[in-house]
Every structure is written in C-alpha cells, then in structure tokens.
Amino acid sequence: MALPYRPQQVRLGAVIAVAIAAGLGVWLGTRGSDHPARIVPLGGATGKQVVPITATGLETLASVLARPIYWAGQMPGATYELTRLADGQVFLRYLPAGAKAGANIEALTVGTYPVKDAFAATQRIAARPDSVGVPVTGGAIAFYARSAPSSVYLAFPGSNVQIEVYDPLPAQARKLVTTGQIVTVG
C-alpha cells in the first residue's frame, strides 16, 4: 500500500539535506572552552560550501535540530546564507541584495556554537586583559577582544550555546548585541 504524499516531509528532508551539504563548511581556527572560534569571511575560499536559505527554512532547520540557532532577525533585502558544520556549529550570513551565496564579501554573520556551560566559558574569556565587556541585559555576558573588535561573543546563563556576532563595522556588531537584537530563530 502506497503512503500518501506529504509535502511537509519532502521539505523537511530537503532542509536536512541542505544542512548536511553545508556541513563541509568553514575554517574556524582553534575551538574550545577557552578559545572562541572566529568567524572568517565565508566567501571565495576553495572547498567552502554554503547555501542560501529563507527565514522559513531557517525556522524549520532550528525545529529539526531541536536546539537554538541565533540570528539578528529578518532584514529586508538581505539574502541569508547558511553554513552548518558536523560539530553543530551554525553560521548565518546576511548578504546584501543581489549577492549570491558564497560571495567573497564581508557581511554580518551570526555564529551559534555548542559549548558546554557556555556562560562560564564566556565569562572566563571575558575576564582576560584583552577582552572588553559589552553591556547586555537578562543576566547575559558579552565581550569582544581588542585584537578582534568586529566579533562580539555572547552567552546566556544556563545555556550550552555561545553566540558570535561578526560585522565588518565593529560598532554595528556591538549595537546588535546591546540592543537585544540577537535572538533565537523561531
């Protein structure tokens, strides 16, 4: 007996397939509780595979993964580009209108990293002499390194996720964090 065709199952399968394909992703340098990864511009490097995704597709992916993915919300005219690594790291890059996924341009990127006790790990790194605290609400902690001011790291109490907000304009990355615009998808 044939099963009925279910478009939602096909879409879900497509989202999962896209996420797996994107998993061939991004060189991030060292990764660990005391070494936050740095977002590197995703475009133009050989061997990097990235995929465009819609806001709806991103919500579906977050639901399928059953864990938070952070972003800066919808931005009119932006094209969203997703990279997901096998270790669970997810990157969402906001490309300007007309730019294609994989374009060799620097753009706002929000990285979501699974880190055990991310709040404590982020606190330790924020206490280093090169770190500059960024004021946030809700008991969260945020900082950037003086040597890399375009990346702001953020973690919430009780969370196992560290967030990185990268923008070529350091003030813009800090503004997105301090104004509470970095939220979970969905």
HUVEN-V434817 format. One record per pair of residues at least 24 apart in sequence whose C-alpha atoms are under 10 Angstrom apart, sorted by the first residue. I is the first residue (numbers start at 1). J is the second residue. D is the distance in whole Angstrom. If there is no record, write none. Layout:
I|J|D / I|J|D
//
This chain:
11|57|9 / 11|60|9 / 12|57|9 / 12|60|7 / 12|61|8 / 12|63|10 / 12|64|8 / 13|64|10 / 14|57|10 / 14|61|10 / 15|53|9 / 15|57|7 / 15|58|8 / 15|60|7 / 15|61|6 / 15|64|9 / 16|57|10 / 16|60|9 / 16|61|7 / 16|64|8 / 16|65|9 / 18|50|9 / 18|51|7 / 18|52|9 / 18|53|9 / 18|57|10 / 18|61|10 / 18|82|9 / 18|83|9 / 18|84|9 / 19|50|9 / 19|51|8 / 19|53|10 / 19|58|10 / 19|61|8 / 19|82|8 / 19|83|7 / 19|84|6 / 19|85|8 / 19|86|9 / 19|90|9 / 20|83|9 / 20|84|7 / 20|85|8 / 20|86|8 / 21|49|7 / 21|50|8 / 21|51|8 / 21|83|9 / 21|84|8 / 21|85|9 / 21|86|10 / 22|48|8 / 22|49|6 / 22|50|5 / 22|51|6 / 22|52|10 / 22|81|10 / 22|82|7 / 22|83|5 / 22|84|5 / 22|85|7 / 22|86|9 / 22|90|9 / 22|91|10 / 23|48|9 / 23|49|8 / 23|50|8 / 23|82|10 / 23|83|6 / 23|84|5 / 23|85|4 / 23|86|5 / 23|87|9 / 23|88|9 / 23|89|9 / 23|90|9 / 24|48|7 / 24|49|6 / 24|50|8 / 24|83|8 / 24|84|8 / 24|85|6 / 24|86|8 / 25|49|6 / 25|50|7 / 25|82|9 / 25|83|6 / 25|84|7 / 25|85|6 / 25|86|9 / 25|89|10 / 25|90|9 / 25|91|9 / 26|50|9 / 26|83|8 / 26|84|9 / 26|85|8 / 26|89|10 / 26|90|10 / 26|91|9 / 27|85|10 / 31|113|10 / 31|115|10 / 32|115|8 / 32|116|10 / 32|121|9 / 33|115|7 / 33|116|8 / 33|117|9 / 33|118|8 / 33|120|9 / 33|121|5 / 33|122|8 / 33|124|9 / 33|125|9 / 33|162|10 / 34|120|10 / 34|121|6 / 34|122|8 / 34|123|10 / 34|124|7 / 34|125|6 / 34|126|10 / 35|121|9 / 35|122|9 / 35|125|8 / 36|113|9 / 36|115|10 / 36|121|9 / 36|122|8 / 36|125|8 / 36|153|8 / 36|162|9 / 36|163|10 / 36|164|9 / 37|89|10 / 37|111|9 / 37|113|9 / 37|151|10 / 37|153|10 / 37|162|10 / 37|163|10 / 37|164|8 / 38|111|9 / 38|148|9 / 38|150|10 / 38|151|7 / 38|152|10 / 38|153|10 / 38|164|8 / 38|165|10 / 38|166|9 / 39|91|8 / 39|109|8 / 39|110|8 / 39|111|7 / 39|150|10 / 39|151|8 / 39|164|8 / 39|165|8 / 39|166|7 / 39|167|10 / 40|106|9 / 40|109|9 / 40|166|9 / 41|93|9 / 41|102|9 / 41|103|9 / 41|104|7 / 41|105|7 / 41|106|6 / 41|107|8 / 41|108|10 / 41|109|9 / 41|166|9 / 41|168|10 / 42|81|9 / 42|82|10 / 42|83|9 / 42|91|9 / 42|93|8 / 42|101|9 / 42|102|6 / 42|103|8 / 42|104|7 / 42|105|8 / 42|106|8 / 42|107|9 / 42|109|9 / 43|100|9 / 43|101|8 / 43|102|4 / 43|103|5 / 43|104|4 / 43|105|6 / 43|106|8 / 43|107|10 / 44|101|10 / 44|102|6 / 44|103|6 / 44|104|5 / 44|105|8 / 45|102|9 / 45|103|10 / 45|104|8 / 48|83|9 / 48|102|8 / 49|82|9 / 49|83|7 / 49|84|10 / 49|101|9 / 49|102|7 / 50|81|7 / 50|82|6 / 50|83|5 / 50|84|8 / 50|91|10 / 50|92|10 / 50|93|10 / 50|101|6 / 50|102|6 / 50|103|10 / 51|80|8 / 51|81|6 / 51|82|5 / 51|83|7 / 51|84|10 / 51|92|10 / 51|100|9 / 51|101|6 / 51|102|8 / 52|79|7 / 52|80|6 / 52|81|4 / 52|82|6 / 52|83|9 / 52|92|9 / 52|93|9 / 52|94|10 / 52|95|10 / 52|100|8 / 52|101|6 / 52|102|9 / 53|79|8 / 53|80|6 / 53|81|6 / 53|82|6 / 53|83|10 / 53|92|9 / 53|101|9 / 54|78|10 / 54|79|8 / 54|80|6 / 54|81|9 / 54|82|9 / 55|79|10 / 55|80|8 / 55|185|8 / 55|186|9 / 56|185|10 / 56|186|9 / 58|82|8 / 58|92|9 / 58|185|7 / 58|186|8 / 59|184|9 / 59|185|6 / 59|186|5 / 60|185|9 / 60|186|9 / 61|185|9 / 61|186|10 / 62|184|9 / 62|185|7 / 62|186|8 / 63|185|9 / 63|186|8 / 67|114|9 / 67|160|10 / 67|161|9 / 67|184|9 / 67|185|10 / 68|112|8 / 68|113|10 / 68|114|9 / 68|159|10 / 68|160|10 / 68|161|8 / 68|183|9 / 68|184|6 / 68|185|7 / 68|186|9 / 69|110|9 / 69|111|8 / 69|112|6 / 69|113|9 / 69|114|10 / 69|161|9 / 69|163|9 / 69|183|8 / 69|184|5 / 69|185|6 / 69|186|9 / 70|110|7 / 70|111|7 / 70|112|6 / 70|113|10 / 70|161|9 / 70|162|9 / 70|163|7 / 70|164|9 / 70|165|9 / 70|181|10 / 70|182|6 / 70|183|5 / 70|184|4 / 70|185|6 / 70|186|9 / 71|108|10 / 71|109|8 / 71|110|6 / 71|111|8 / 71|112|9 / 71|163|9 / 71|164|10 / 71|165|9 / 71|176|10 / 71|181|8 / 71|182|5 / 71|183|6 / 71|184|6 / 71|185|6 / 71|186|10 / 72|108|9 / 72|109|9 / 72|110|7 / 72|165|9 / 72|176|7 / 72|177|9 / 72|180|9 / 72|181|5 / 72|182|5 / 72|183|6 / 72|184|8 / 72|185|9 / 73|181|7 / 73|182|7 / 73|183|7 / 73|184|9 / 73|185|8 / 73|186|9 / 74|185|10 / 80|109|10 / 81|109|9 / 82|109|10 / 82|110|10 / 82|111|10 / 83|111|9 / 84|111|10 / 84|112|10 / 85|113|10 / 87|113|9 / 87|114|8 / 88|112|8 / 88|113|7 / 88|114|6 / 88|115|10 / 89|113|5 / 89|114|6 / 89|115|10 / 89|161|10 / 89|162|10 / 89|163|10 / 90|114|9 / 90|163|10 / 91|163|10 / 91|164|9 / 91|165|10 / 92|165|10 / 93|165|10 / 93|166|9 / 93|167|10 / 94|167|10 / 105|168|10 / 106|166|9 / 106|167|8 / 106|168|6 / 106|169|10 / 107|166|8 / 107|167|6 / 107|168|6 / 107|169|9 / 108|150|10 / 108|151|10 / 108|165|7 / 108|166|6 / 108|167|4 / 108|168|7 / 108|169|9 / 108|172|9 / 108|173|8 / 109|151|9 / 109|164|8 / 109|165|6 / 109|166|5 / 109|167|7 / 109|168|9 / 109|173|9 / 110|151|9 / 110|152|10 / 110|153|10 / 110|163|7 / 110|164|6 / 110|165|5 / 110|166|6 / 110|167|9 / 110|173|10 / 110|182|8 / 111|151|10 / 111|153|9 / 111|161|10 / 111|162|8 / 111|163|6 / 111|164|5 / 111|165|6 / 111|166|8 / 112|153|10 / 112|154|10 / 112|161|7 / 112|162|6 / 112|163|5 / 112|164|7 / 112|165|9 / 112|184|10 / 113|160|8 / 113|161|5 / 113|162|5 / 113|163|6 / 113|164|8 / 114|159|9 / 114|160|6 / 114|161|5 / 114|162|6 / 114|163|9 / 115|155|10 / 115|159|8 / 115|160|5 / 115|161|5 / 115|162|6 / 115|163|10 / 116|158|10 / 116|159|8 / 116|160|5 / 116|161|7 / 116|162|9 / 117|155|9 / 117|156|10 / 117|157|8 / 117|158|7 / 117|159|6 / 117|160|5 / 117|161|8 / 117|162|9 / 118|154|9 / 118|155|6 / 118|156|8 / 118|157|8 / 118|158|8 / 118|159|6 / 118|160|5 / 118|161|5 / 118|162|5 / 118|163|9 / 119|154|8 / 119|155|5 / 119|156|6 / 119|157|5 / 119|158|7 / 119|159|6 / 119|160|7 / 119|161|8 / 119|162|7 / 120|155|9 / 120|156|9 / 120|157|8 / 120|158|9 / 120|159|9 / 120|160|10 / 121|155|9 / 121|160|10 / 121|162|9 / 122|153|7 / 122|154|7 / 122|155|7 / 122|156|9 / 122|161|10 / 122|162|7 / 122|163|10 / 123|154|9 / 123|155|9 / 125|153|10 / 126|153|9 / 126|154|10 / 134|174|7 / 134|175|9 / 134|177|8 / 134|178|7 / 135|174|9 / 135|175|10 / 135|177|8 / 135|178|6 / 135|179|9 / 136|174|10 / 136|177|7 / 136|178|5 / 136|179|8 / 136|180|7 / 137|177|10 / 137|178|8 / 137|179|9 / 137|180|8 / 138|180|9 / 142|174|9 / 142|177|8 / 142|178|9 / 143|174|9 / 143|177|10 / 144|170|9 / 144|173|10 / 144|174|9 / 149|173|9 / 149|174|9 / 150|174|8 / 152|176|9 / 152|177|8 / 153|177|9 / 154|182|9
//
